[in-house]
Amino acid sequence: MTEGDALGLVQQAIWLTMLLAGPVIGSAMVIGVGIAFFQALTQVQEMTLTFVPKIIAGFIIIMLTGGYSGSLLKAFTEQIFLRIAIGFK
């Protein structure tokens, strides 16, 4: 295994992490900005108001993208195991 192989694996792992976490984090950001805007308009400063919608949205996004995320993670894992089995050439 060369430095280039290791760097390529780390790069793929970081990219996969961004792909898997991106939809959940993006939805939480959109929900958070919307709730912050609502709180600014109504002057309701309840701290717990932001958490529940973010958690619900996160679970919904995970349920919607779970199959796709699982297939990406499975393909990456199979690629790593295959490269371990045949060697890094």
PyMOL CGO cylinders between C-alpha atoms (Angstrom):
from pymol import cmd
from pymol.cgo import CYLINDER

trace = [
    CYLINDER, 0.00, 0.00, 0.00, 1.49, 3.25, -1.10, 0.3, 1, 1, 1, 1, 1, 1,
    CYLINDER, 1.49, 3.25, -1.10, 0.85, 6.73, 0.16, 0.3, 1, 1, 1, 1, 1, 1,
    CYLINDER, 0.85, 6.73, 0.16, -1.31, 7.37, -2.89, 0.3, 1, 1, 1, 1, 1, 1,
    CYLINDER, -1.31, 7.37, -2.89, -3.51, 4.37, -2.06, 0.3, 1, 1, 1, 1, 1, 1,
    CYLINDER, -3.51, 4.37, -2.06, -3.94, 5.52, 1.53, 0.3, 1, 1, 1, 1, 1, 1,
    CYLINDER, -3.94, 5.52, 1.53, -4.71, 9.06, 0.42, 0.3, 1, 1, 1, 1, 1, 1,
    CYLINDER, -4.71, 9.06, 0.42, -7.27, 7.79, -2.08, 0.3, 1, 1, 1, 1, 1, 1,
    CYLINDER, -7.27, 7.79, -2.08, -9.01, 5.69, 0.58, 0.3, 1, 1, 1, 1, 1, 1,
    CYLINDER, -9.01, 5.69, 0.58, -9.14, 8.60, 3.01, 0.3, 1, 1, 1, 1, 1, 1,
    CYLINDER, -9.14, 8.60, 3.01, -10.47, 10.88, 0.27, 0.3, 1, 1, 1, 1, 1, 1,
    CYLINDER, -10.47, 10.88, 0.27, -13.19, 8.37, -0.63, 0.3, 1, 1, 1, 1, 1, 1,
    CYLINDER, -13.19, 8.37, -0.63, -14.10, 7.93, 3.03, 0.3, 1, 1, 1, 1, 1, 1,
    CYLINDER, -14.10, 7.93, 3.03, -14.41, 11.68, 3.59, 0.3, 1, 1, 1, 1, 1, 1,
    CYLINDER, -14.41, 11.68, 3.59, -16.51, 12.07, 0.44, 0.3, 1, 1, 1, 1, 1, 1,
    CYLINDER, -16.51, 12.07, 0.44, -18.75, 9.19, 1.52, 0.3, 1, 1, 1, 1, 1, 1,
    CYLINDER, -18.75, 9.19, 1.52, -19.17, 10.76, 4.97, 0.3, 1, 1, 1, 1, 1, 1,
    CYLINDER, -19.17, 10.76, 4.97, -20.25, 14.02, 3.36, 0.3, 1, 1, 1, 1, 1, 1,
    CYLINDER, -20.25, 14.02, 3.36, -22.73, 12.20, 1.13, 0.3, 1, 1, 1, 1, 1, 1,
    CYLINDER, -22.73, 12.20, 1.13, -24.20, 10.24, 4.03, 0.3, 1, 1, 1, 1, 1, 1,
    CYLINDER, -24.20, 10.24, 4.03, -24.44, 13.12, 6.51, 0.3, 1, 1, 1, 1, 1, 1,
    CYLINDER, -24.44, 13.12, 6.51, -25.24, 15.89, 4.03, 0.3, 1, 1, 1, 1, 1, 1,
    CYLINDER, -25.24, 15.89, 4.03, -29.01, 15.44, 3.69, 0.3, 1, 1, 1, 1, 1, 1,
    CYLINDER, -29.01, 15.44, 3.69, -29.57, 15.23, 7.45, 0.3, 1, 1, 1, 1, 1, 1,
    CYLINDER, -29.57, 15.23, 7.45, -27.36, 18.22, 8.22, 0.3, 1, 1, 1, 1, 1, 1,
    CYLINDER, -27.36, 18.22, 8.22, -28.85, 20.22, 5.35, 0.3, 1, 1, 1, 1, 1, 1,
    CYLINDER, -28.85, 20.22, 5.35, -32.41, 19.59, 6.49, 0.3, 1, 1, 1, 1, 1, 1,
    CYLINDER, -32.41, 19.59, 6.49, -31.49, 20.49, 10.08, 0.3, 1, 1, 1, 1, 1, 1,
    CYLINDER, -31.49, 20.49, 10.08, -29.96, 23.75, 8.85, 0.3, 1, 1, 1, 1, 1, 1,
    CYLINDER, -29.96, 23.75, 8.85, -33.03, 24.66, 6.80, 0.3, 1, 1, 1, 1, 1, 1,
    CYLINDER, -33.03, 24.66, 6.80, -35.39, 23.81, 9.68, 0.3, 1, 1, 1, 1, 1, 1,
    CYLINDER, -35.39, 23.81, 9.68, -33.19, 25.77, 12.12, 0.3, 1, 1, 1, 1, 1, 1,
    CYLINDER, -33.19, 25.77, 12.12, -33.16, 28.89, 9.95, 0.3, 1, 1, 1, 1, 1, 1,
    CYLINDER, -33.16, 28.89, 9.95, -36.92, 28.66, 9.46, 0.3, 1, 1, 1, 1, 1, 1,
    CYLINDER, -36.92, 28.66, 9.46, -37.56, 28.34, 13.19, 0.3, 1, 1, 1, 1, 1, 1,
    CYLINDER, -37.56, 28.34, 13.19, -35.12, 31.15, 13.97, 0.3, 1, 1, 1, 1, 1, 1,
    CYLINDER, -35.12, 31.15, 13.97, -36.98, 33.35, 11.48, 0.3, 1, 1, 1, 1, 1, 1,
    CYLINDER, -36.98, 33.35, 11.48, -40.31, 32.38, 13.09, 0.3, 1, 1, 1, 1, 1, 1,
    CYLINDER, -40.31, 32.38, 13.09, -38.93, 33.14, 16.56, 0.3, 1, 1, 1, 1, 1, 1,
    CYLINDER, -38.93, 33.14, 16.56, -37.62, 36.51, 15.40, 0.3, 1, 1, 1, 1, 1, 1,
    CYLINDER, -37.62, 36.51, 15.40, -41.01, 37.43, 13.93, 0.3, 1, 1, 1, 1, 1, 1,
    CYLINDER, -41.01, 37.43, 13.93, -43.09, 36.32, 16.89, 0.3, 1, 1, 1, 1, 1, 1,
    CYLINDER, -43.09, 36.32, 16.89, -40.53, 37.07, 19.62, 0.3, 1, 1, 1, 1, 1, 1,
    CYLINDER, -40.53, 37.07, 19.62, -41.08, 33.60, 21.09, 0.3, 1, 1, 1, 1, 1, 1,
    CYLINDER, -41.08, 33.60, 21.09, -37.73, 32.68, 22.60, 0.3, 1, 1, 1, 1, 1, 1,
    CYLINDER, -37.73, 32.68, 22.60, -38.34, 29.09, 23.64, 0.3, 1, 1, 1, 1, 1, 1,
    CYLINDER, -38.34, 29.09, 23.64, -35.06, 27.16, 23.55, 0.3, 1, 1, 1, 1, 1, 1,
    CYLINDER, -35.06, 27.16, 23.55, -36.61, 23.71, 23.11, 0.3, 1, 1, 1, 1, 1, 1,
    CYLINDER, -36.61, 23.71, 23.11, -38.64, 24.82, 20.07, 0.3, 1, 1, 1, 1, 1, 1,
    CYLINDER, -38.64, 24.82, 20.07, -35.69, 24.27, 17.75, 0.3, 1, 1, 1, 1, 1, 1,
    CYLINDER, -35.69, 24.27, 17.75, -34.76, 20.74, 18.81, 0.3, 1, 1, 1, 1, 1, 1,
    CYLINDER, -34.76, 20.74, 18.81, -37.94, 18.73, 18.25, 0.3, 1, 1, 1, 1, 1, 1,
    CYLINDER, -37.94, 18.73, 18.25, -38.53, 19.73, 14.59, 0.3, 1, 1, 1, 1, 1, 1,
    CYLINDER, -38.53, 19.73, 14.59, -34.85, 19.14, 13.77, 0.3, 1, 1, 1, 1, 1, 1,
    CYLINDER, -34.85, 19.14, 13.77, -34.94, 15.67, 15.30, 0.3, 1, 1, 1, 1, 1, 1,
    CYLINDER, -34.94, 15.67, 15.30, -38.17, 14.78, 13.51, 0.3, 1, 1, 1, 1, 1, 1,
    CYLINDER, -38.17, 14.78, 13.51, -36.83, 16.07, 10.19, 0.3, 1, 1, 1, 1, 1, 1,
    CYLINDER, -36.83, 16.07, 10.19, -33.58, 14.16, 10.74, 0.3, 1, 1, 1, 1, 1, 1,
    CYLINDER, -33.58, 14.16, 10.74, -35.43, 10.89, 11.34, 0.3, 1, 1, 1, 1, 1, 1,
    CYLINDER, -35.43, 10.89, 11.34, -37.61, 11.45, 8.27, 0.3, 1, 1, 1, 1, 1, 1,
    CYLINDER, -37.61, 11.45, 8.27, -34.58, 12.17, 6.08, 0.3, 1, 1, 1, 1, 1, 1,
    CYLINDER, -34.58, 12.17, 6.08, -32.77, 9.11, 7.44, 0.3, 1, 1, 1, 1, 1, 1,
    CYLINDER, -32.77, 9.11, 7.44, -35.81, 6.95, 6.67, 0.3, 1, 1, 1, 1, 1, 1,
    CYLINDER, -35.81, 6.95, 6.67, -36.08, 8.38, 3.13, 0.3, 1, 1, 1, 1, 1, 1,
    CYLINDER, -36.08, 8.38, 3.13, -32.39, 8.12, 2.26, 0.3, 1, 1, 1, 1, 1, 1,
    CYLINDER, -32.39, 8.12, 2.26, -31.51, 5.07, 4.36, 0.3, 1, 1, 1, 1, 1, 1,
    CYLINDER, -31.51, 5.07, 4.36, -31.57, 2.59, 1.47, 0.3, 1, 1, 1, 1, 1, 1,
    CYLINDER, -31.57, 2.59, 1.47, -29.40, 4.75, -0.75, 0.3, 1, 1, 1, 1, 1, 1,
    CYLINDER, -29.40, 4.75, -0.75, -26.97, 5.50, 2.08, 0.3, 1, 1, 1, 1, 1, 1,
    CYLINDER, -26.97, 5.50, 2.08, -26.77, 1.83, 2.99, 0.3, 1, 1, 1, 1, 1, 1,
    CYLINDER, -26.77, 1.83, 2.99, -26.01, 0.83, -0.59, 0.3, 1, 1, 1, 1, 1, 1,
    CYLINDER, -26.01, 0.83, -0.59, -23.23, 3.44, -0.82, 0.3, 1, 1, 1, 1, 1, 1,
    CYLINDER, -23.23, 3.44, -0.82, -21.72, 2.24, 2.44, 0.3, 1, 1, 1, 1, 1, 1,
    CYLINDER, -21.72, 2.24, 2.44, -22.00, -1.40, 1.36, 0.3, 1, 1, 1, 1, 1, 1,
    CYLINDER, -22.00, -1.40, 1.36, -20.29, -0.69, -1.97, 0.3, 1, 1, 1, 1, 1, 1,
    CYLINDER, -20.29, -0.69, -1.97, -17.47, 1.20, -0.23, 0.3, 1, 1, 1, 1, 1, 1,
    CYLINDER, -17.47, 1.20, -0.23, -16.99, -1.61, 2.30, 0.3, 1, 1, 1, 1, 1, 1,
    CYLINDER, -16.99, -1.61, 2.30, -16.93, -4.26, -0.43, 0.3, 1, 1, 1, 1, 1, 1,
    CYLINDER, -16.93, -4.26, -0.43, -14.38, -2.20, -2.36, 0.3, 1, 1, 1, 1, 1, 1,
    CYLINDER, -14.38, -2.20, -2.36, -12.14, -1.96, 0.73, 0.3, 1, 1, 1, 1, 1, 1,
    CYLINDER, -12.14, -1.96, 0.73, -12.42, -5.70, 1.47, 0.3, 1, 1, 1, 1, 1, 1,
    CYLINDER, -12.42, -5.70, 1.47, -11.70, -6.55, -2.17, 0.3, 1, 1, 1, 1, 1, 1,
    CYLINDER, -11.70, -6.55, -2.17, -8.61, -4.36, -2.17, 0.3, 1, 1, 1, 1, 1, 1,
    CYLINDER, -8.61, -4.36, -2.17, -7.45, -6.01, 1.06, 0.3, 1, 1, 1, 1, 1, 1,
    CYLINDER, -7.45, -6.01, 1.06, -8.03, -9.49, -0.39, 0.3, 1, 1, 1, 1, 1, 1,
    CYLINDER, -8.03, -9.49, -0.39, -6.21, -8.92, -3.69, 0.3, 1, 1, 1, 1, 1, 1,
    CYLINDER, -6.21, -8.92, -3.69, -3.67, -6.54, -2.28, 0.3, 1, 1, 1, 1, 1, 1,
    CYLINDER, -3.67, -6.54, -2.28, -3.03, -2.93, -3.08, 0.3, 1, 1, 1, 1, 1, 1,
    CYLINDER, -3.03, -2.93, -3.08, -1.35, -3.09, -6.47, 0.3, 1, 1, 1, 1, 1, 1,
]
cmd.load_cgo(trace, "trace")
